[in-house]
Amino acid sequence: MTKEELNTLNIEAFNAGSSTGEKWFGGDKEINSVSPVDSKVISRIRLCTHDDYNRVIKEAEKAKIIWRDIPAPKRGEIIRQLGTKLREMKSYLGKLISYEMGKSYQEGIGEVQEMIDICDFAVGLSRQLYGNTIHSERCMHRMYDQYHPLGIVGIISAFNFPVAVWSWNAAIALVCGNVIIWKPSEKTPLCAVACQKVLADILKKNDLPEGISSVLLSDAKAGKWISEDPRINLVSATGSTKMGREVAVNVARRLGKTLLELGGNNAIIITPNADLNITIAAAVFGAVGTAGQRCTSTRRLIVHEKIYNKVKNALINAYKQIKIGDPLDPNNHMGPLIDKEAVEMYMNALKKIRNEGGKIITEEGMLSGERYKSGCYVKPVIAEVENHYTIVQAETFAPILYLIKYKGKVSEAIKIQNNVQQGLSSAIMTNNLRESEIFLSHNGSDCGIANVNIGTSGAEIGGAFGGEKDTGGGRESGSDAWKFYMRRQTNTINYSDDLPLAQGIKFDL
């Protein structure tokens, strides 16, 4: 990106640190944000110290008292302004996401659109934070439940969606009356700087406390501070299952609340009744989109033996058409992996596939040449495997697609699909009503997301997003996921001149 484009986003290439509102600060230790597109350093980040962290917490504690007293619809107005500003900045922010993270420009602006969509959702939600009225068993008593803000919500996000996942949490948490502290991935810090500057400017223009939104630019130690701090009422963490377990243990130790969005090992079941045109399109985007670095990326295709060879050949032909290169070039389908460490993980996975008896059926390896000089570009791979392989059971954040054959009825394919530790996203391709309903039944997919005739990758903000098992059990974004960000209270009001006890208990004096 050019200096002029960074200035349009109100960010300077070498001006970053941690922030409450518009104030930026940091320690002496620095790290660089390096674009995987061309290996250029695009920002230098001052890592926050523990003193910086406590400064952020103090500002958040002061701000939460003011913010929670503002009526929810007025909090929604702030989020409306955020959505409006994101619309104005969509192309610039989308380009920054693409350049700093490596996903295609189309996916970058799609991520900004996701932010806009959740803002729209949250604005409507600000007038719909409903509780229930409950009939009491006692005469002249009224019962109801209501929801109150938690206080401070800590958000730990991953590199693959450097802004969208923050917005899911931020928009909902804020309209629910919480203040937010964000620890973004150290691999994509400039995206966080841009978002924080936008929201901080809106808060300032509305004469609101700067501590409503804060950012901690740091490495993993800041995530540990957040998870261990009893002043943080909810920790929403997105990332690997390993990271999530550490967060869960630390927060549970202090009896805090967590919302975990962790690993996926997502499968598409392809039955003999599938429409192969949409099946191939869904599988290829699911496996190759974001270079296989989505938690919802398609990892496994479970294909019926009757159509296995037909599906395999169609996929091989489709992979030959994939263009790899600069993600800002609209002609390319796939950009780089996030860094060289991810490339090494990809290469090690290919070795493990062979060592366990798998067969790689497409071209593989790193791409070389001037246009790939960052060393982060690889070829997407298809491999024939068995579901029980150790490498197949793990989540590899890379464009590796596993082909698995099944026999018999769809129930056999579902068993294979469910036989992994992760439970995020799943899909079935079939035009058979019975097969689709079995897949969606309690005997079907054990994932938090189950789709029919669309792929595993990508989700609309209207539905709750999340999964089961090693995926963590959290739910973000739409539906009633807002309840995660609030504390529930049951109220009973006695308006009689007597004191009847529940369950008919007598206690006469």
One Martini backbone bead per residue (centre of mass of N, CA, C, O) as a GRO file, in nm:
protein
  509
    1MET     BB    1   0.100   0.033   0.015
    2THR     BB    2   0.054   0.357   0.028
    3LYS     BB    3   0.084   0.643   0.204
    4GLU     BB    4  -0.185   0.766   0.109
    5GLU     BB    5  -0.363   0.524   0.195
    6LEU     BB    6  -0.292   0.536   0.494
    7ASN     BB    7  -0.392   0.828   0.536
    8THR     BB    8  -0.691   0.767   0.474
    9LEU     BB    9  -0.691   0.581   0.747
   10ASN     BB   10  -0.528   0.742   0.970
   11ILE     BB   11  -0.233   0.608   0.914
   12GLU     BB   12   0.092   0.529   1.007
   13ALA     BB   13   0.349   0.316   0.942
   14PHE     BB   14   0.517   0.441   1.223
   15ASN     BB   15   0.232   0.449   1.427
   16ALA     BB   16   0.233   0.244   1.708
   17GLY     BB   17   0.024   0.098   1.971
   18SER     BB   18  -0.140   0.153   2.243
   19SER     BB   19  -0.500   0.211   2.336
   20THR     BB   20  -0.703   0.489   2.442
   21GLY     BB   21  -0.851   0.591   2.210
   22GLU     BB   22  -0.615   0.838   2.096
   23LYS     BB   23  -0.406   0.710   2.280
   24TRP     BB   24  -0.057   0.638   2.234
   25PHE     BB   25   0.138   0.351   2.351
   26GLY     BB   26   0.466   0.217   2.469
   27GLY     BB   27   0.736   0.042   2.465
   28ASP     BB   28   1.060  -0.056   2.358
   29LYS     BB   29   0.943  -0.292   2.230
   30GLU     BB   30   0.959  -0.437   1.895
   31ILE     BB   31   0.761  -0.496   1.599
   32ASN     BB   32   0.683  -0.628   1.281
   33SER     BB   33   0.485  -0.568   0.999
   34VAL     BB   34   0.461  -0.819   0.747
   35SER     BB   35   0.406  -0.869   0.426
   36PRO     BB   36   0.321  -1.160   0.239
   37VAL     BB   37   0.329  -1.040  -0.049
   38ASP     BB   38   0.648  -0.870  -0.027
   39SER     BB   39   0.804  -0.839   0.264
   40LYS     BB   40   0.715  -0.572   0.376
   41VAL     BB   41   0.735  -0.315   0.595
   42ILE     BB   42   0.437  -0.146   0.741
   43SER     BB   43   0.503  -0.180   1.059
   44ARG     BB   44   0.578  -0.048   1.388
   45ILE     BB   45   0.560  -0.206   1.710
   46ARG     BB   46   0.471  -0.122   2.033
   47LEU     BB   47   0.483  -0.290   2.309
   48CYS     BB   48   0.313  -0.360   2.574
   49THR     BB   49   0.295  -0.314   2.903
   50HIS     BB   50   0.181  -0.364   3.216
   51ASP     BB   51   0.127  -0.066   3.262
   52ASP     BB   52  -0.042  -0.026   3.012
   53TYR     BB   53  -0.260  -0.224   3.088
   54ASN     BB   54  -0.354  -0.078   3.350
   55ARG     BB   55  -0.435   0.179   3.206
   56VAL     BB   56  -0.660   0.055   3.039
   57ILE     BB   57  -0.831  -0.055   3.272
   58LYS     BB   58  -0.890   0.214   3.414
   59GLU     BB   59  -1.041   0.341   3.177
   60ALA     BB   60  -1.259   0.120   3.156
   61GLU     BB   61  -1.377   0.150   3.445
   62LYS     BB   62  -1.473   0.442   3.402
   63ALA     BB   63  -1.646   0.402   3.138
   64LYS     BB   64  -1.861   0.185   3.227
   65ILE     BB   65  -2.034   0.373   3.410
   66ILE     BB   66  -2.132   0.553   3.174
   67TRP     BB   67  -2.220   0.355   2.943
   68ARG     BB   68  -2.446   0.186   3.100
   69ASP     BB   69  -2.638   0.458   3.133
   70ILE     BB   70  -2.686   0.443   2.844
   71PRO     BB   71  -2.908   0.395   2.631
   72ALA     BB   72  -2.927   0.153   2.403
   73PRO     BB   73  -3.015   0.323   2.149
   74LYS     BB   74  -2.769   0.520   2.185
   75ARG     BB   75  -2.556   0.307   2.147
   76GLY     BB   76  -2.655   0.235   1.861
   77GLU     BB   77  -2.574   0.507   1.731
   78ILE     BB   78  -2.270   0.458   1.740
   79ILE     BB   79  -2.279   0.206   1.555
   80ARG     BB   80  -2.397   0.351   1.314
   81GLN     BB   81  -2.151   0.536   1.270
   82LEU     BB   82  -1.955   0.308   1.219
   83GLY     BB   83  -2.093   0.192   0.966
   84THR     BB   84  -2.070   0.450   0.797
   85LYS     BB   85  -1.760   0.472   0.800
   86LEU     BB   86  -1.705   0.193   0.672
   87ARG     BB   87  -1.831   0.262   0.400
   88GLU     BB   88  -1.623   0.485   0.328
   89MET     BB   89  -1.361   0.268   0.385
   90LYS     BB   90  -1.381  -0.005   0.237
   91SER     BB   91  -1.152  -0.011   0.020
   92TYR     BB   92  -0.910   0.061   0.207
   93LEU     BB   93  -0.947  -0.157   0.425
   94GLY     BB   94  -0.949  -0.397   0.231
   95LYS     BB   95  -0.657  -0.351   0.135
   96LEU     BB   96  -0.517  -0.380   0.407
   97ILE     BB   97  -0.605  -0.667   0.466
   98SER     BB   98  -0.478  -0.793   0.216
   99TYR     BB   99  -0.180  -0.693   0.269
  100GLU     BB  100  -0.136  -0.794   0.571
  101MET     BB  101  -0.264  -1.100   0.533
  102GLY     BB  102  -0.334  -1.214   0.203
  103LYS     BB  103  -0.600  -1.181   0.107
  104SER     BB  104  -0.821  -1.111  -0.101
  105TYR     BB  105  -0.979  -0.831  -0.193
  106GLN     BB  106  -1.262  -0.950  -0.189
  107GLU     BB  107  -1.228  -1.053   0.107
  108GLY     BB  108  -1.164  -0.780   0.233
  109ILE     BB  109  -1.434  -0.634   0.162
  110GLY     BB  110  -1.605  -0.857   0.290
  111GLU     BB  111  -1.513  -0.800   0.580
  112VAL     BB  112  -1.624  -0.514   0.593
  113GLN     BB  113  -1.916  -0.593   0.536
  114GLU     BB  114  -1.941  -0.755   0.797
  115MET     BB  115  -1.916  -0.510   0.979
  116ILE     BB  116  -2.161  -0.360   0.872
  117ASP     BB  117  -2.372  -0.580   0.933
  118ILE     BB  118  -2.328  -0.588   1.245
  119CYS     BB  119  -2.409  -0.300   1.291
  120ASP     BB  120  -2.698  -0.323   1.192
  121PHE     BB  121  -2.779  -0.542   1.391
  122ALA     BB  122  -2.709  -0.383   1.655
  123VAL     BB  123  -2.902  -0.151   1.622
  124GLY     BB  124  -3.159  -0.324   1.642
  125LEU     BB  125  -3.084  -0.463   1.915
  126SER     BB  126  -3.096  -0.200   2.098
  127ARG     BB  127  -3.437  -0.257   2.088
  128GLN     BB  128  -3.402  -0.603   2.178
  129LEU     BB  129  -3.339  -0.651   2.501
  130TYR     BB  130  -3.497  -0.907   2.605
  131GLY     BB  131  -3.732  -1.030   2.828
  132ASN     BB  132  -3.929  -1.224   3.053
  133THR     BB  133  -4.250  -1.322   3.132
  134ILE     BB  134  -4.363  -1.476   3.444
  135HIS     BB  135  -4.553  -1.707   3.597
  136SER     BB  136  -4.675  -1.723   3.905
  137GLU     BB  137  -4.772  -1.932   4.184
  138ARG     BB  138  -4.832  -1.657   4.316
  139CYS     BB  139  -5.026  -1.433   4.431
  140MET     BB  140  -4.952  -1.122   4.343
  141HIS     BB  141  -4.718  -1.195   4.131
  142ARG     BB  142  -4.413  -1.095   3.958
  143MET     BB  143  -4.226  -1.221   3.679
  144TYR     BB  144  -3.885  -1.167   3.558
  145ASP     BB  145  -3.639  -1.107   3.304
  146GLN     BB  146  -3.304  -0.962   3.281
  147TYR     BB  147  -3.044  -0.750   3.130
  148HIS     BB  148  -2.698  -0.687   3.198
  149PRO     BB  149  -2.409  -0.563   3.207
  150LEU     BB  150  -2.088  -0.676   3.271
  151GLY     BB  151  -1.851  -0.453   3.150
  152ILE     BB  152  -1.570  -0.615   3.058
  153VAL     BB  153  -1.445  -0.694   2.729
  154GLY     BB  154  -1.237  -0.940   2.603
  155ILE     BB  155  -1.048  -0.944   2.287
  156ILE     BB  156  -0.931  -1.229   2.100
  157SER     BB  157  -0.762  -1.234   1.793
  158ALA     BB  158  -0.700  -1.328   1.465
  159PHE     BB  159  -0.543  -1.304   1.150
  160ASN     BB  160  -0.764  -1.408   0.934
  161PHE     BB  161  -0.970  -1.196   1.096
  162PRO     BB  162  -0.869  -0.884   1.182
  163VAL     BB  163  -1.188  -0.747   1.209
  164ALA     BB  164  -1.458  -0.908   1.214
  165VAL     BB  165  -1.444  -1.045   1.495
  166TRP     BB  166  -1.433  -0.788   1.650
  167SER     BB  167  -1.708  -0.675   1.553
  168TRP     BB  168  -1.891  -0.888   1.667
  169ASN     BB  169  -1.815  -0.814   1.960
  170ALA     BB  170  -1.825  -0.503   1.974
  171ALA     BB  171  -2.114  -0.437   1.882
  172ILE     BB  172  -2.260  -0.610   2.096
  173ALA     BB  173  -2.121  -0.523   2.358
  174LEU     BB  174  -2.192  -0.218   2.334
  175VAL     BB  175  -2.508  -0.235   2.323
  176CYS     BB  176  -2.498  -0.393   2.610
  177GLY     BB  177  -2.288  -0.192   2.790
  178ASN     BB  178  -1.997  -0.242   2.718
  179VAL     BB  179  -1.658  -0.262   2.730
  180ILE     BB  180  -1.344  -0.268   2.533
  181ILE     BB  181  -1.068  -0.511   2.486
  182TRP     BB  182  -0.807  -0.542   2.239
  183LYS     BB  183  -0.631  -0.843   2.118
  184PRO     BB  184  -0.455  -0.870   1.858
  185SER     BB  185  -0.274  -0.980   1.622
  186GLU     BB  186   0.071  -0.948   1.560
  187LYS     BB  187   0.027  -0.997   1.235
  188THR     BB  188  -0.232  -0.757   1.236
  189PRO     BB  189  -0.211  -0.448   1.363
  190LEU     BB  190  -0.303  -0.225   1.155
  191CYS     BB  191  -0.601  -0.298   1.148
  192ALA     BB  192  -0.649  -0.220   1.444
  193VAL     BB  193  -0.568   0.073   1.426
  194ALA     BB  194  -0.784   0.160   1.224
  195CYS     BB  195  -1.035   0.084   1.396
  196GLN     BB  196  -0.969   0.248   1.650
  197LYS     BB  197  -0.967   0.527   1.512
  198VAL     BB  198  -1.258   0.529   1.424
  199LEU     BB  199  -1.395   0.488   1.705
  200ALA     BB  200  -1.251   0.714   1.860
  201ASP     BB  201  -1.365   0.947   1.687
  202ILE     BB  202  -1.661   0.896   1.755
  203LEU     BB  203  -1.641   0.930   2.061
  204LYS     BB  204  -1.534   1.219   2.057
  205LYS     BB  205  -1.774   1.353   1.897
  206ASN     BB  206  -1.974   1.237   2.147
  207ASP     BB  207  -1.847   1.276   2.429
  208LEU     BB  208  -1.684   1.010   2.506
  209PRO     BB  209  -1.515   0.779   2.655
  210GLU     BB  210  -1.215   0.631   2.566
  211GLY     BB  211  -1.252   0.350   2.740
  212ILE     BB  212  -1.459   0.196   2.557
  213SER     BB  213  -1.196   0.170   2.359
  214SER     BB  214  -0.933  -0.077   2.333
  215VAL     BB  215  -0.576  -0.145   2.266
  216LEU     BB  216  -0.347  -0.435   2.248
  217LEU     BB  217  -0.015  -0.434   2.149
  218SER     BB  218   0.093  -0.773   2.132
  219ASP     BB  219   0.158  -1.058   2.260
  220ALA     BB  220   0.065  -1.334   2.446
  221LYS     BB  221   0.078  -1.190   2.728
  222ALA     BB  222  -0.188  -1.024   2.704
  223GLY     BB  223  -0.377  -1.267   2.704
  224LYS     BB  224  -0.299  -1.352   2.992
  225TRP     BB  225  -0.387  -1.099   3.139
  226ILE     BB  226  -0.684  -1.118   3.062
  227SER     BB  227  -0.750  -1.414   3.168
  228GLU     BB  228  -0.645  -1.337   3.480
  229ASP     BB  229  -0.849  -1.095   3.504
  230PRO     BB  230  -1.116  -1.004   3.714
  231ARG     BB  231  -1.194  -0.733   3.549
  232ILE     BB  232  -1.270  -0.939   3.334
  233ASN     BB  233  -1.586  -1.065   3.249
  234LEU     BB  234  -1.511  -1.129   2.939
  235VAL     BB  235  -1.371  -1.383   2.719
  236SER     BB  236  -1.301  -1.347   2.374
  237ALA     BB  237  -1.174  -1.628   2.182
  238THR     BB  238  -0.969  -1.656   1.884
  239GLY     BB  239  -0.842  -1.982   1.771
  240SER     BB  240  -0.682  -2.219   1.891
  241THR     BB  241  -0.721  -2.483   2.095
  242LYS     BB  242  -0.473  -2.437   2.264
  243MET     BB  243  -0.536  -2.146   2.341
  244GLY     BB  244  -0.823  -2.197   2.458
  245ARG     BB  245  -0.738  -2.373   2.695
  246GLU     BB  246  -0.571  -2.161   2.841
  247VAL     BB  247  -0.796  -1.955   2.876
  248ALA     BB  248  -1.005  -2.135   3.021
  249VAL     BB  249  -0.834  -2.196   3.271
  250ASN     BB  250  -0.778  -1.905   3.366
  251VAL     BB  251  -1.079  -1.818   3.390
  252ALA     BB  252  -1.186  -2.052   3.569
  253ARG     BB  253  -1.007  -1.995   3.817
  254ARG     BB  254  -1.194  -1.710   3.845
  255LEU     BB  255  -1.491  -1.753   3.740
  256GLY     BB  256  -1.526  -1.681   3.454
  257LYS     BB  257  -1.598  -1.579   3.121
  258THR     BB  258  -1.645  -1.755   2.805
  259LEU     BB  259  -1.571  -1.718   2.441
  260LEU     BB  260  -1.520  -1.983   2.208
  261GLU     BB  261  -1.322  -1.980   1.891
  262LEU     BB  262  -1.200  -2.250   1.729
  263GLY     BB  263  -1.132  -2.513   1.575
  264GLY     BB  264  -1.137  -2.680   1.249
  265ASN     BB  265  -1.278  -2.991   1.056
  266ASN     BB  266  -1.418  -2.961   0.770
  267ALA     BB  267  -1.704  -3.106   0.598
  268ILE     BB  268  -1.805  -3.262   0.288
  269ILE     BB  269  -2.084  -3.425   0.177
  270ILE     BB  270  -2.102  -3.656  -0.110
  271THR     BB  271  -2.357  -3.761  -0.290
  272PRO     BB  272  -2.521  -3.911  -0.557
  273ASN     BB  273  -2.737  -3.646  -0.528
  274ALA     BB  274  -2.550  -3.437  -0.637
  275ASP     BB  275  -2.458  -3.120  -0.747
  276LEU     BB  276  -2.155  -3.081  -0.905
  277ASN     BB  277  -2.133  -2.783  -0.969
  278ILE     BB  278  -2.167  -2.671  -0.673
  279THR     BB  279  -1.970  -2.859  -0.534
  280ILE     BB  280  -1.701  -2.768  -0.660
  281ALA     BB  281  -1.722  -2.470  -0.588
  282ALA     BB  282  -1.740  -2.508  -0.279
  283ALA     BB  283  -1.478  -2.671  -0.236
  284VAL     BB  284  -1.272  -2.473  -0.355
  285PHE     BB  285  -1.332  -2.228  -0.182
  286GLY     BB  286  -1.308  -2.370   0.095
  287ALA     BB  287  -0.995  -2.453   0.045
  288VAL     BB  288  -0.871  -2.168  -0.092
  289GLY     BB  289  -0.980  -1.966   0.070
  290THR     BB  290  -0.749  -1.794   0.241
  291ALA     BB  291  -0.549  -2.031   0.205
  292GLY     BB  292  -0.687  -2.217   0.432
  293GLN     BB  293  -0.732  -1.978   0.689
  294ARG     BB  294  -0.997  -2.093   0.802
  295CYS     BB  295  -1.209  -2.226   1.033
  296THR     BB  296  -1.415  -2.303   0.770
  297SER     BB  297  -1.248  -2.464   0.610
  298THR     BB  298  -1.209  -2.709   0.379
  299ARG     BB  299  -1.069  -3.036   0.456
  300ARG     BB  300  -1.313  -3.243   0.382
  301LEU     BB  301  -1.407  -3.507   0.152
  302ILE     BB  302  -1.706  -3.707   0.150
  303VAL     BB  303  -1.725  -3.970  -0.088
  304HIS     BB  304  -1.893  -4.154  -0.286
  305GLU     BB  305  -1.795  -4.427  -0.470
  306LYS     BB  306  -1.974  -4.372  -0.731
  307ILE     BB  307  -1.836  -4.051  -0.752
  308TYR     BB  308  -1.535  -4.021  -0.689
  309ASN     BB  309  -1.384  -3.994  -0.966
  310LYS     BB  310  -1.548  -3.755  -1.070
  311VAL     BB  311  -1.471  -3.558  -0.845
  312LYS     BB  312  -1.165  -3.576  -0.866
  313ASN     BB  313  -1.135  -3.479  -1.162
  314ALA     BB  314  -1.278  -3.205  -1.123
  315LEU     BB  315  -1.079  -3.093  -0.913
  316ILE     BB  316  -0.818  -3.108  -1.074
  317ASN     BB  317  -0.916  -2.915  -1.296
  318ALA     BB  318  -0.976  -2.674  -1.110
  319TYR     BB  319  -0.683  -2.640  -0.992
  320LYS     BB  320  -0.553  -2.557  -1.271
  321GLN     BB  321  -0.717  -2.261  -1.255
  322ILE     BB  322  -0.556  -2.150  -1.028
  323LYS     BB  323  -0.463  -1.830  -0.917
  324ILE     BB  324  -0.141  -1.712  -0.800
  325GLY     BB  325  -0.095  -1.412  -0.591
  326ASP     BB  326  -0.160  -1.107  -0.574
  327PRO     BB  327  -0.443  -1.011  -0.392
  328LEU     BB  328  -0.482  -0.724  -0.551
  329ASP     BB  329  -0.533  -0.909  -0.788
  330PRO     BB  330  -0.833  -1.001  -0.941
  331ASN     BB  331  -0.713  -1.263  -1.100
  332ASN     BB  332  -0.671  -1.386  -0.825
  333HIS     BB  333  -0.755  -1.648  -0.590
  334MET     BB  334  -0.462  -1.665  -0.439
  335GLY     BB  335  -0.257  -1.612  -0.184
  336PRO     BB  336  -0.080  -1.605   0.086
  337LEU     BB  337   0.057  -1.688   0.351
  338ILE     BB  338   0.127  -1.529   0.642
  339ASP     BB  339   0.401  -1.711   0.673
  340LYS     BB  340   0.677  -1.917   0.707
  341GLU     BB  341   0.555  -2.093   0.927
  342ALA     BB  342   0.311  -2.183   0.754
  343VAL     BB  343   0.479  -2.320   0.536
  344GLU     BB  344   0.608  -2.532   0.719
  345MET     BB  345   0.341  -2.664   0.799
  346TYR     BB  346   0.267  -2.751   0.514
  347MET     BB  347   0.518  -2.929   0.457
  348ASN     BB  348   0.477  -3.124   0.699
  349ALA     BB  349   0.200  -3.230   0.611
  350LEU     BB  350   0.294  -3.370   0.351
  351LYS     BB  351   0.475  -3.575   0.491
  352LYS     BB  352   0.254  -3.707   0.669
  353ILE     BB  353   0.077  -3.812   0.448
  354ARG     BB  354   0.286  -4.014   0.338
  355ASN     BB  355   0.362  -4.163   0.605
  356GLU     BB  356   0.044  -4.267   0.631
  357GLY     BB  357  -0.047  -4.331   0.304
  358GLY     BB  358  -0.087  -4.102   0.131
  359LYS     BB  359  -0.208  -3.915  -0.171
  360ILE     BB  360  -0.084  -3.688  -0.396
  361ILE     BB  361  -0.278  -3.534  -0.686
  362THR     BB  362  -0.113  -3.268  -0.692
  363GLU     BB  363   0.046  -3.006  -0.689
  364GLU     BB  364   0.337  -2.886  -0.499
  365GLY     BB  365   0.447  -2.634  -0.297
  366MET     BB  366   0.649  -2.384  -0.362
  367LEU     BB  367   0.683  -2.064  -0.491
  368SER     BB  368   0.877  -1.909  -0.744
  369GLY     BB  369   1.005  -1.591  -0.778
  370GLU     BB  370   0.945  -1.259  -0.786
  371ARG     BB  371   0.628  -1.275  -0.717
  372TYR     BB  372   0.735  -1.488  -0.460
  373LYS     BB  373   0.959  -1.350  -0.258
  374SER     BB  374   0.833  -1.394   0.036
  375GLY     BB  375   0.780  -1.721   0.078
  376CYS     BB  376   0.428  -1.761   0.099
  377TYR     BB  377   0.385  -1.940  -0.154
  378VAL     BB  378   0.144  -2.195  -0.248
  379LYS     BB  379   0.013  -2.497  -0.333
  380PRO     BB  380  -0.268  -2.647  -0.376
  381VAL     BB  381  -0.403  -2.948  -0.218
  382ILE     BB  382  -0.465  -3.294  -0.298
  383ALA     BB  383  -0.569  -3.579  -0.088
  384GLU     BB  384  -0.554  -3.920  -0.032
  385VAL     BB  385  -0.737  -4.062   0.247
  386GLU     BB  386  -0.783  -4.128   0.590
  387ASN     BB  387  -0.955  -4.027   0.870
  388HIS     BB  388  -0.743  -4.159   1.092
  389TYR     BB  389  -0.534  -3.982   1.043
  390THR     BB  390  -0.350  -3.764   1.216
  391ILE     BB  391  -0.350  -3.524   1.010
  392VAL     BB  392  -0.665  -3.525   0.971
  393GLN     BB  393  -0.739  -3.469   1.278
  394ALA     BB  394  -0.610  -3.211   1.219
  395GLU     BB  395  -0.544  -2.863   1.200
  396THR     BB  396  -0.456  -2.718   0.887
  397PHE     BB  397  -0.337  -2.394   0.797
  398ALA     BB  398  -0.413  -2.487   0.477
  399PRO     BB  399  -0.431  -2.583   0.124
  400ILE     BB  400  -0.572  -2.880   0.228
  401LEU     BB  401  -0.734  -3.155   0.065
  402TYR     BB  402  -0.943  -3.424   0.165
  403LEU     BB  403  -0.998  -3.750   0.037
  404ILE     BB  404  -1.297  -3.946   0.112
  405LYS     BB  405  -1.433  -4.265   0.126
  406TYR     BB  406  -1.772  -4.398   0.088
  407LYS     BB  407  -2.023  -4.627   0.196
  408GLY     BB  408  -2.346  -4.637   0.145
  409LYS     BB  409  -2.495  -4.454   0.360
  410VAL     BB  410  -2.509  -4.140   0.502
  411SER     BB  411  -2.444  -4.238   0.792
  412GLU     BB  412  -2.148  -4.310   0.728
  413ALA     BB  413  -2.053  -4.020   0.663
  414ILE     BB  414  -2.126  -3.896   0.937
  415LYS     BB  415  -1.931  -4.060   1.106
  416ILE     BB  416  -1.681  -3.949   0.976
  417GLN     BB  417  -1.723  -3.653   1.026
  418ASN     BB  418  -1.751  -3.683   1.354
  419ASN     BB  419  -1.447  -3.824   1.366
  420VAL     BB  420  -1.363  -3.560   1.539
  421GLN     BB  421  -1.283  -3.300   1.766
  422GLN     BB  422  -1.422  -3.111   1.588
  423GLY     BB  423  -1.732  -2.864   1.563
  424LEU     BB  424  -1.815  -2.644   1.341
  425SER     BB  425  -1.834  -2.720   1.019
  426SER     BB  426  -2.089  -2.826   0.772
  427ALA     BB  427  -2.179  -3.044   0.483
  428ILE     BB  428  -2.426  -3.116   0.222
  429MET     BB  429  -2.459  -3.289  -0.099
  430THR     BB  430  -2.807  -3.280  -0.196
  431ASN     BB  431  -3.141  -3.379  -0.348
  432ASN     BB  432  -3.215  -3.541  -0.089
  433LEU     BB  433  -3.429  -3.507   0.164
  434ARG     BB  434  -3.351  -3.737   0.357
  435GLU     BB  435  -3.050  -3.676   0.378
  436SER     BB  436  -3.074  -3.384   0.487
  437GLU     BB  437  -3.241  -3.453   0.746
  438ILE     BB  438  -3.039  -3.643   0.876
  439PHE     BB  439  -2.807  -3.435   0.892
  440LEU     BB  440  -3.001  -3.230   1.080
  441SER     BB  441  -3.024  -3.418   1.296
  442HIS     BB  442  -2.941  -3.568   1.599
  443ASN     BB  443  -2.791  -3.795   1.401
  444GLY     BB  444  -2.601  -3.596   1.279
  445SER     BB  445  -2.448  -3.334   1.290
  446ASP     BB  446  -2.204  -3.201   1.549
  447CYS     BB  447  -2.224  -2.913   1.458
  448GLY     BB  448  -2.286  -2.570   1.471
  449ILE     BB  449  -2.268  -2.608   1.153
  450ALA     BB  450  -2.530  -2.686   0.899
  451ASN     BB  451  -2.530  -2.760   0.553
  452VAL     BB  452  -2.718  -2.725   0.238
  453ASN     BB  453  -2.580  -2.671  -0.065
  454ILE     BB  454  -2.328  -2.561   0.089
  455GLY     BB  455  -2.061  -2.470   0.232
  456THR     BB  456  -1.841  -2.414   0.512
  457SER     BB  457  -1.770  -2.129   0.407
  458GLY     BB  458  -1.908  -1.897   0.559
  459ALA     BB  459  -2.117  -1.633   0.718
  460GLU     BB  460  -2.390  -1.500   0.846
  461ILE     BB  461  -2.482  -1.265   1.095
  462GLY     BB  462  -2.775  -1.377   1.177
  463GLY     BB  463  -2.622  -1.613   1.285
  464ALA     BB  464  -2.489  -1.822   1.494
  465PHE     BB  465  -2.140  -1.855   1.574
  466GLY     BB  466  -2.018  -2.193   1.604
  467GLY     BB  467  -1.899  -2.470   1.823
  468GLU     BB  468  -1.799  -2.788   1.914
  469LYS     BB  469  -1.599  -2.918   2.126
  470ASP     BB  470  -1.287  -2.801   2.026
  471THR     BB  471  -1.435  -2.523   1.948
  472GLY     BB  472  -1.586  -2.438   2.255
  473GLY     BB  473  -1.914  -2.337   2.239
  474GLY     BB  474  -1.945  -2.077   2.104
  475ARG     BB  475  -2.132  -1.757   2.035
  476GLU     BB  476  -2.169  -1.540   1.762
  477SER     BB  477  -2.342  -1.262   1.661
  478GLY     BB  478  -2.632  -1.379   1.610
  479SER     BB  479  -2.925  -1.399   1.729
  480ASP     BB  480  -2.869  -1.476   2.089
  481ALA     BB  481  -2.558  -1.400   2.146
  482TRP     BB  482  -2.592  -1.147   2.337
  483LYS     BB  483  -2.614  -1.307   2.613
  484PHE     BB  484  -2.304  -1.338   2.664
  485TYR     BB  485  -2.285  -1.003   2.731
  486MET     BB  486  -2.472  -1.080   2.982
  487ARG     BB  487  -2.659  -1.054   3.277
  488ARG     BB  488  -2.882  -1.252   3.448
  489GLN     BB  489  -3.213  -1.160   3.586
  490THR     BB  490  -3.435  -1.246   3.844
  491ASN     BB  491  -3.773  -1.123   3.908
  492THR     BB  492  -3.972  -1.055   4.211
  493ILE     BB  493  -4.309  -0.929   4.272
  494ASN     BB  494  -4.483  -0.816   4.558
  495TYR     BB  495  -4.843  -0.687   4.567
  496SER     BB  496  -4.921  -0.786   4.839
  497ASP     BB  497  -5.030  -0.843   5.200
  498ASP     BB  498  -4.847  -1.096   5.172
  499LEU     BB  499  -4.626  -1.416   5.233
  500PRO     BB  500  -4.594  -1.629   5.015
  501LEU     BB  501  -4.458  -1.939   4.948
  502ALA     BB  502  -4.296  -2.147   4.783
  503GLN     BB  503  -4.437  -2.462   4.749
  504GLY     BB  504  -4.633  -2.410   5.007
  505ILE     BB  505  -4.484  -2.305   5.239
  506LYS     BB  506  -4.486  -2.304   5.597
  507PHE     BB  507  -4.429  -1.993   5.815
  508ASP     BB  508  -4.545  -1.949   6.120
  509LEU     BB  509  -4.558  -1.697   6.396
   0.00000   0.00000   0.00000
